[in-house]
Amino acid sequence: MASVKIRILDNGPLKVEGPIELVDANGNPIETKKDTVFLCRCGASTKKPFCDGAHSRIGFQAAAQAVPESAE
């Protein structure tokens, strides 16, 4: 079985490592050319869903830690 690892980068994007299938809200595939992609978390990227570094320019501050009660 293929393994996918998602890492939350401090005040930055989600780093997704491994073979993935990425689809938009309508179910259309979004091409990923590499086995590692960085997905925007701040909402300011001009290359959504991918990160373009906008989090640095806008001073994005993420929550300090994940909220355990939010996991379901």
N, C-alpha and C positions, 0 to 999 in steps of 0.2 A: 504494500500500500504506500502511496506517495505521502510524503510528510510536508506539511505547510506550517511555517512558523510566522506569527505576527507579533512584531515588537512595537510597543508604543514608545516613540522617541520623545524625550523631554521637550516640551514646547515646540514640537515639530510633527511630522507626518507619521503615518503608520507604515512601518517597513514590513513588507510581505515577501517572504522567501519560500520558494518552492513552486511547483507547477500549479497554476490556478486557472479557473475559468472566470473571467470578469464580465458581468452583464449589466446593462443600464436598467433603469426603472421600467422600460418597456420590454425587457427580455432580450434586447439586441446585444450581441457579443461586442466587447471592447477588446481590441487587439493588444496583447502584451508581448513585447518582443524579447523580454528577458525573464529569467526565473526569479529575479528580485525587482519589485516595484515599490514605489513610495506613493502612498495615497494621501491626499490632502485631508487635513483634519481641521484647519482653521477657517476654511470657506472662502479664502481670498485668492486661491490659485486661478490663473487664467488657462490652465491646462487640465482642469478637473476631468476625471477624478484624480489625476496625478498631481503630485506636489511640484511647484515651480520655485520654491524658496520664499514665497510671499509671507510665510509665517515670521520670518526674520525681519522683513521690511515693516510689518505692521505691529510687531511686538506681541505676537500671540502668546498668551499665558494659559496653559492647560491646567486642569485640576491637579492638585499635588499627588493624589493617589486615586486609584479606582475605588468606587464605592461598593463594598462587598454585597450590600443588600440589593444592588441593581442586577446582579447576575441571576439568571433564571435558567 
